[in-house]
Amino acid sequence: MAREFTVDVDGSEYIGTTANAKNQLEALHLCMKTAYVTFLEEGKDYSDMGVVGAFVNMPFDQVQKLEKLLVSGNVLRREDEVPVAPNLFVDDIHNYYLLIHRVLRENLGGFWKLQRPTNAKSVEQTQR
């Protein structure tokens, strides 16, 4: 079931719903293949320039795929409820990458719950 969220980019609020599980699965796969998943860790605050730089280093077709999977049809600009698209960010196109990043975190941030706490022992397998 989709969850509603609100994200802020450069003083503007955007509202959205999380994508369906199939789209999240594909988005996670893309983020793992491009190593972008490291930028999704909750509690870590990466610089905006670092986030944009990571997107610029990602193959553009994969950025477009992430946009299609998670942003298109799922996110609106709050003030006028206009669907989000790159043309809303003319002269500040880097903010579109920041929006995609924040939407990715909303959809895939739970991945980091799989991480074992620091200094925790690994689980040993039991014999049957």
C-alpha positions in Angstrom: 0.0 0.0 0.0 1.3 3.4 -1.0 2.4 5.8 1.8 2.1 9.6 1.5 5.2 11.8 2.0 6.3 15.4 1.8 9.8 16.5 0.8 11.4 19.9 0.6 13.7 21.1 -2.1 15.1 24.6 -2.1 12.2 26.0 -0.1 9.4 24.3 -2.1 7.4 21.4 -0.8 6.5 18.4 -2.9 3.9 15.8 -2.0 3.8 12.3 -3.2 3.0 8.7 -2.6 5.5 5.8 -2.6 5.6 3.7 -5.7 4.3 0.2 -5.9 6.5 -2.7 -4.8 7.4 -3.7 -8.4 8.8 -0.3 -9.2 10.6 -0.1 -5.8 12.2 -3.5 -6.5 13.5 -2.3 -9.9 14.6 1.0 -8.4 16.6 -0.8 -5.7 18.2 -3.0 -8.3 19.3 0.1 -10.3 20.6 1.8 -7.2 22.6 -1.2 -6.2 24.1 -1.6 -9.7 25.2 2.1 -9.7 26.3 2.1 -6.1 23.8 5.0 -5.5 22.3 3.0 -2.7 25.0 4.3 -0.4 23.4 7.8 -0.6 20.1 6.5 0.7 21.2 5.6 4.2 19.0 7.2 6.8 20.7 9.4 9.3 23.5 10.3 6.9 23.4 13.8 5.6 25.2 14.1 2.3 25.9 17.5 0.7 23.6 18.6 -2.0 26.6 18.9 -4.3 27.6 15.3 -3.5 24.1 14.0 -4.3 23.9 15.9 -7.6 27.5 14.7 -8.5 26.5 11.1 -7.9 23.6 11.5 -10.3 25.7 13.1 -12.9 28.1 10.1 -12.7 25.2 7.6 -13.2 24.3 6.7 -16.7 21.5 9.1 -17.8 19.2 6.4 -19.0 19.2 4.9 -15.5 18.4 8.3 -14.0 15.5 8.5 -16.4 14.4 5.0 -15.4 14.4 6.0 -11.7 12.4 9.1 -12.5 9.9 7.0 -14.4 9.6 4.4 -11.6 9.3 6.6 -8.6 8.6 10.3 -9.5 6.4 10.4 -12.6 2.8 10.3 -11.6 3.7 10.0 -7.9 4.9 13.5 -7.0 3.3 16.9 -7.2 4.4 20.4 -6.3 2.4 21.2 -3.2 1.6 24.9 -4.0 -0.3 24.2 -7.2 -0.5 20.4 -7.4 1.3 20.4 -10.7 2.9 17.0 -11.5 6.7 17.1 -11.2 8.8 17.1 -14.3 12.2 18.6 -15.2 10.7 21.7 -16.8 9.6 22.9 -13.3 13.2 23.3 -12.4 14.4 25.5 -15.3 17.6 27.5 -14.4 17.9 25.3 -11.2 17.9 21.8 -12.8 20.2 20.5 -10.1 17.2 20.7 -7.8 15.4 18.1 -9.9 18.2 15.7 -9.0 17.7 16.6 -5.3 14.0 15.9 -5.6 14.7 12.5 -7.2 17.1 11.7 -4.3 14.6 12.6 -1.6 11.9 10.5 -3.4 14.4 7.6 -3.6 15.0 7.9 0.2 11.3 7.8 0.8 10.9 4.7 -1.3 14.1 2.8 -0.5 15.4 4.1 2.8 14.3 1.0 4.6 17.0 -1.0 2.8 19.5 0.2 5.5 17.5 -1.6 8.2 19.2 -4.7 6.9 22.6 -3.4 8.2 24.0 -5.1 11.3 24.7 -2.6 14.1 28.3 -1.7 14.6 30.2 -4.2 16.6 27.3 -6.7 16.5 28.3 -10.3 16.2 27.2 -12.2 13.1 24.5 -14.8 13.5 25.9 -18.3 13.5 24.2 -21.0 11.7 22.8 -23.8 13.7 23.1 -27.4 12.7 20.0 -29.5 12.4 
